[in-house]
Amino acid sequence: MVTGGCGALRPDGRRCRAPALREGVFCFWHDPERAEDAAEARKLGGLRRKRERTVAVAYDLAGLGSIEAIRRVLEIALFDVLGLDNSIARSRVLISGALAAAKLLETGELEERIAALETAAAHHSSDDTLDAFPQEAA
């Protein structure tokens, strides 16, 4: 549980903005009684970040910010599952993966079509005599 703000001062002289522990003056990171726990947490956090970078390089992952990146994660998962023994669970994962891949393909196709429409609309808007959607005008 938390109470007020931490009483520790940062190197720049400002107060730490983390909440203080219940019935304490300091937050988890600055409480002298929790120094060993905080050090262990920092170490584990560093190990986790290092492991994330290693895995990202090994699997050629750049995050999930694009359709291609999500497709890469899906491919990795499906290839791993293909190596397993046949089972109902394996079949379900493969079907789910196929459905997710179909959705990604649909999304990519729609993205391309919207981009083409936006390009056509921008091109036609420069010429006032042409209508981007002539069938709708009739």
BAMI-253514 format. One line per 3 residues: number of its first residue (from 1); for each residue x, y, z of N, C-alpha, C. Coordinates in steps of 0.001 Angstrom, whole numbers, plus 524288, in hexadecimal, padded with zeros to 5 digits. Layout:
# residues N
NUM> X,Y,Z,X,Y,Z,X,Y,Z | ...
This chain:
# residues 138
1> 8034A,7FB62,80000,80000,80000,80000,80373,804D7,80000 | 8015A,80929,7FE3C,8045E,80DF3,7FDE7,801EB,8122E,80139 | 80538,815D9,802CC,8034A,81A5C,805B8,804E2,81F3B,802BC
4> 80877,82268,804E4,80A24,8272E,80254,80E96,8262D,7FE90 | 81159,82A65,7FD20,815B1,829F4,7F98C,81AAF,82865,7FC55 | 81E4E,8267C,7F95D,82360,824D1,7FB58,82661,82991,7FD53
7> 82952,828D1,80188,82C52,82D09,803DC,831D1,82D83,801BB | 83364,82A38,7FE19,838B9,82A5D,7FC00,8395B,82EDC,7F831 | 83E1F,830DE,7F7EE,83F66,83502,7F43C,84271,832B7,7EFAE
10> 84132,83493,7EB03,84406,832EC,7E657,84940,835CF,7E617 | 84CB7,8341B,7E2A8,851C4,836C8,7E21E,85134,83C92,7E0AC | 84CFC,83DF9,7DDFC,84C39,84372,7DC75,8498F,846A6,7E0C4
13> 84887,8443A,7E550,84641,84706,7E9BA,84057,846B9,7EA15 | 83DCE,844B7,7E609,8381B,84426,7E639,836AA,83F36,7E934 | 831E6,83F27,7EB59,83008,83A8C,7EE33,82E8A,8363D,7EA70
16> 82F48,8316C,7EC2F,82D7F,82CDB,7E940,8278E,82D16,7E904 | 82548,82BFA,7E487,81F9B,82C62,7E3FA,81CCA,82733,7E4D8 | 81FAF,82318,7E616,81D3A,81E05,7E714,81A43,81E28,7EC42
19> 81619,81B26,7ECB2,81339,81B02,7F1A4,8165B,8182E,7F5DE | 815FC,81A25,7FA95,818A0,817A5,7FF03,815C9,812A2,80074 | 818BB,80EF7,802AB,81663,80A1F,80488,812D3,80B45,80929
22> 80F3C,807CC,80A34,80B9A,8087D,80E8D,80E9E,80943,813A1 | 80D18,80D3B,8165F,80F80,80EA2,81B5B,8156A,80F37,81AE0 | 8171E,8112A,8166C,81CAC,81211,81598,81D93,8177F,8136C
25> 82271,818F3,81327,823E5,81E16,81127,825C6,81DA9,80B84 | 827CF,81914,80A12,82A2A,8185D,804EF,82706,81492,80190 | 827F5,814E5,7FC73,825AD,81126,7F8C8,828E1,80C1A,7F8ED
28> 8273B,80836,7F614,829FD,80333,7F5E0,82FB4,803F4,7F462 | 830C3,80755,7F093,83603,807F9,7EE73,839AC,80AD0,7F22B | 8379E,80E1A,7F5A4,83AEE,8112C,7F924,83ACC,80F5D,7FEDA
31> 83785,80BB4,80034,8371A,809DC,80598,83C05,806C5,80706 | 83F02,80888,80AEC,843D4,805C4,80C63,842DC,80018,80E0A | 83E54,7FEF8,81044,83D1C,7F9A0,811E8,83C10,7F60A,80D43
34> 83B16,7F848,808C3,83A00,7F52F,8040E,83E57,7F5AD,80002 | 842E1,7F773,801A4,84735,7F85E,7FDF9,848B6,7F366,7FB08 | 848FE,7EEFA,7FDC4,84A64,7EA14,7FB27,8463D,7E878,7F738
37> 8413C,7E904,7F8B4,83CFE,7E7B1,7F51C,83D19,7EB36,7F04D | 83E12,7F040,7F122,83E41,7F3F1,7ECC4,842D3,7F2B0,7E924 | 8475B,7F14B,7EB71,84BE9,7EFE3,7E841,84AC6,7EB0B,7E502
40> 84844,7E72D,7E763,846D4,7E260,7E48F,842F5,7E395,7E02F | 83F2E,7E6FD,7E142,83B58,7E878,7DD47,83E03,7EB42,7D8BB | 841BA,7EEB9,7D9F0,8449E,7F16C,7D5C4,847AD,7ED83,7D278
43> 84A27,7E9C3,7D514,84D34,7E5D1,7D24D,849B3,7E297,7CEB8 | 84544,7E0D0,7D0BD,841AB,7DDAE,7CD99,83F77,7E0D6,7C912 | 83E66,7E5CA,7CA06,83C78,7E920,7C5D0,84076,7E9AF,7C178
46> 8456A,7EA4D,7C2EE,84999,7EAA4,7BF0B,84A39,7E597,7BC09 | 849E1,7E134,7BECC,84A3D,7DC23,7BC2E,845BF,7DB5E,7B863 | 84120,7DD15,7B9E7,83C8E,7DC88,7B682,83D40,7DFB8,7B188
49> 83F15,7E49D,7B21B,83FE0,7E7E9,7AD7F,8440F,7E59C,7A9F3 | 8483A,7E370,7AC50,84C5B,7E106,7A932,84A32,7DC4C,7A643 | 8470D,7D92F,7A8F1,844BA,7D494,7A679,84110,7D62F,7A212
52> 83DFD,7DA56,7A2F1,83A7D,7DC38,79ED3,83D8F,7DDB2,799F7 | 841DE,7E081,79AA4,84508,7E215,7961E,84746,7DD53,79353 | 8491D,7D97B,79655,84B53,7D4BB,79407,8473A,7D1CE,790E0
55> 842AB,7D12C,79319,83E73,7CE67,79068,83CB4,7D171,78B93 | 83C5F,7D699,78C05,83AC0,7D9D0,78793,83E80,7D928,782FC | 84395,7D8EA,7841E,8476F,7D832,77FF5,84714,7D2AB,77DC4
58> 846A8,7CED3,7813C,8467A,7C95F,77F7E,841C0,7C847,77C0B | 83D4D,7CAA5,77D4A,83885,7C9A9,77A53,83759,7CDE8,77656 | 83AD4,7D1B8,775C1,83A17,7D603,77214,834F9,7D8DA,77322
61> 83443,7DA79,77816,82F8B,7DD3D,779AE,830CB,7E2F3,77ABC | 82D44,7E656,7790D,82E01,7EBEF,77A02,82983,7EE26,77D3B | 82641,7EAE0,77F66,821B3,7ECA5,78257,81CBC,7EAFA,77F92
64> 8187D,7ED82,780F1,81373,7EC30,77E92,810E8,7F0FA,77C16 | 8140E,7F488,77A24,81210,7F976,77815,8105F,7F955,77271 | 810CA,7F4E4,76FDA,80F39,7F49F,76A59,80CEA,7EF42,76937
67> 80A41,7EEED,764DB,807FE,7E9ED,7633A,80C58,7E5F1,76251 | 810B4,7E7AD,7600E,81508,7E419,75F09,81744,7E1F0,76420 | 817BF,7E534,76818,819D8,7E371,76D17,8162B,7DF85,76FB3
70> 81128,7E093,76F7C,80D52,7DCF6,771BF,80D5F,7D7D9,76EAC | 80DCD,7D83F,76991,80E18,7D395,76642,812DD,7D04E,767C6 | 81738,7D2DE,768FE,81BFB,7D008,76A88,81B1C,7CCFC,76F96
73> 81894,7CF62,7736A,8176E,7CCA9,7785A,813EA,7C7F5,7774D | 81009,7C8AB,77406,80C7C,7C464,772A5,80F70,7BFF4,76FF1 | 812F5,7C14B,76C66,81610,7BD4F,769BB,81964,7BA37,76D9A
76> 81BE5,7BCEB,7712D,81F2C,7BA42,77513,81BED,7B670,7783E | 81767,7B839,77A09,81405,7B4DB,77D38,81232,7B020,77A1D | 81099,7B0F9,7754B,80E99,7ACA3,77229,812E9,7A8BC,770D1
79> 81798,7AA9E,76F94,81BE1,7A6FF,76E71,81D4F,7A3C9,7733F | 81D25,7A636,777D6,81E30,7A34C,77CA8,81A0C,79F19,77D83 | 81530,7A068,77C8D,810EB,79CB2,77D5E,81115,7984A,77957
82> 812B0,7997F,77492,812FB,79566,77091,816BD,79110,77220 | 81A9D,79242,7754C,81E5E,78E55,77701,81C6C,78AD0,77B56 | 817DC,78C00,77D8C,815C2,788D7,781CE,812ED,7840B,77FB1
85> 81202,78042,78322,80EFB,77B9C,781B4,80958,77D2A,780A2 | 806D7,77A22,77D44,80158,77B28,77C13,7FE04,77AA6,780FD | 7FA98,77E7A,781C0,7F6F4,77E5A,7861D,7F285,7821E,784E3
88> 7EE7E,781D8,78800,7EA21,78572,7874B,7EBE4,78B05,78867 | 7EF0B,78BBE,78C6D,7F0F9,790F6,78DC3,7F43E,79332,7894A | 7F79D,78FF2,786E7,7FAD0,791AF,7827D,7F759,7934E,77DF8
91> 7F35B,79031,77CDD,7EFBF,7917B,7789D,7ECF3,796A2,779A2 | 7EB63,79788,77E7E,7E8C0,79C73,77FD8,7EC5B,7A120,77F14 | 7F142,7A08E,780AA,7F4FE,7A4D3,78002,7F5E3,7A5EA,77A39
94> 7F65F,7A1CC,7771A,7F72F,7A293,7717E,7F27A,7A53D,76EF3 | 7EDCD,7A3B1,77080,7E917,7A62F,76E6A,7E8DC,7ABE3,7701E | 7EA04,7ACE4,77507,7EA0D,7B24D,776F0,7EE25,7B584,7740B
97> 7F29C,7B32D,7730F,7F6B7,7B5E2,77026,7F516,7B70E,76A9D | 7F266,7B355,76824,7F080,7B436,762D2,7EC77,7B89E,762B6 | 7E90A,7B8B4,76695,7E524,7BCE9,766E2,7E7BE,7C239,767BF
100> 7EBA8,7C25B,76B1F,7EE71,7C741,76C15,7F150,7C8FE,76724 | 7F3B6,7C54B,76453,7F670,7C698,75F78,7F299,7C8AF,75B6A | 7EE02,7C64A,75B06,7EA09,7C830,75757,7E868,7CDBE,758AE
103> 7E7D3,7CEDE,75DB0,7E66B,7D425,75F65,7EAB9,7D807,75E0A | 7EFA4,7D677,75ECB,7F3FE,7D9DA,75D5C,7F417,7DAED,75787 | 7F330,7D6E8,75464,7F307,7D7AA,74EB4,7EEA2,7DB5E,74D28
106> 7EA22,7DAAB,74F88,7E5AD,7DE17,74E71,7E6EB,7E3B9,74FF9 | 7E93D,7E461,75483,7EA9E,7E9A1,75654,7EE97,7EC22,752B5 | 7F286,7E925,7511B,7F66E,7EB2F,74D76,7F412,7ECBA,74843
109> 7F083,7E974,74645,7EDE9,7EAA0,7414B,7EA96,7EF8D,741C6 | 7E7AF,7F000,74607,7E47A,7F4AE,746D1,7E7DB,7F991,74750 | 7EC44,7F905,749F0,7EFE3,7FD6B,74A81,7F1D4,7FF43,7452B
112> 7F32B,7FB87,741C1,7F4ED,7FCDD,73C7A,7F090,7FF70,7394F | 7EBD1,7FD6E,739C5,7E76F,7FFA7,736D7,7E62A,8052F,738AC | 7E66E,8060E,73DC8,7E568,80B54,73FDA,7E99B,80F1A,73DF4
115> 7EE7C,80D57,73DF4,7F2B8,810AF,73C12,7F1EA,8120E,73657 | 7F035,80E38,7333E,7EF31,80F44,72DB3,7EAAF,8131E,72D0B | 7E690,81280,7301E,7E225,81626,72FDB,7E3CA,81BA5,7317F
118> 7E6EC,81C08,73597,7E8BD,8212B,73754,7EC21,823C0,73332 | 7EF6A,820A6,7308C,7F2A7,822C0,72C59,7EF40,8249E,727D8 | 7EB5A,82179,72677,7E7D2,82302,72237,7E4BD,827DD,723AC
121> 7E2EF,82821,72874,7DFEE,82CB1,72A24,7E358,8318D,72A2A | 7E82E,83118,72BD7,7EBBC,83597,72BD4,7ECE7,83751,7264B | 7ED96,83394,722C4,7EEAF,834CC,71D49,7EA04,8377C,71AC1
124> 7E55F,83582,71BD9,7E0A1,837B7,71976,7DEFA,83CCE,71C01 | 7E062,83DAC,720DE,7DEE0,8428F,7236A,7E1D1,8472A,72116 | 7E651,8462A,71EAF,7E930,84A5C,71C1A,7E68B,84BF6,71704
127> 7E34A,8488D,714EA,7E051,849BC,71021,7DA8C,849DA,71191 | 7D852,84E8A,71223,7D2F1,84F2E,713F4,7CEE8,84CD2,7104D | 7D045,84BF9,70B51,7CC6C,849FB,707A0,7CBB6,8441D,7080B
130> 7CF5C,84165,70A7B,7CEF7,83BB9,70AFA,7CCE3,83A46,71056 | 7C99D,8364E,71079,7C771,83461,71561,7CA28,82F40,716BE | 7CC0D,82EB9,71B8B,7CED1,82A00,71D37,7CB44,82541,71D36
133> 7C623,82615,71E03,7C25F,821D3,71E26,7BDE7,82320,71A61 | 7BEBB,82255,71540,7BAD8,82410,7115B,7B5A2,8211F,711B5 | 7B593,81C22,71368,7B0AB,8193E,713AA,7AD15,81B89,717C6
136> 7AF3B,81D8D,71C0D,7AC0A,81FB5,7203A,7A9B1,824F9,71EAB | 7AC13,827B3,71B0D,7AA22,82CDC,7197B,7A51F,82C67,7165A | 7A45D,82817,713A9,79FCB,82777,71041,79AD8,8267C,71340
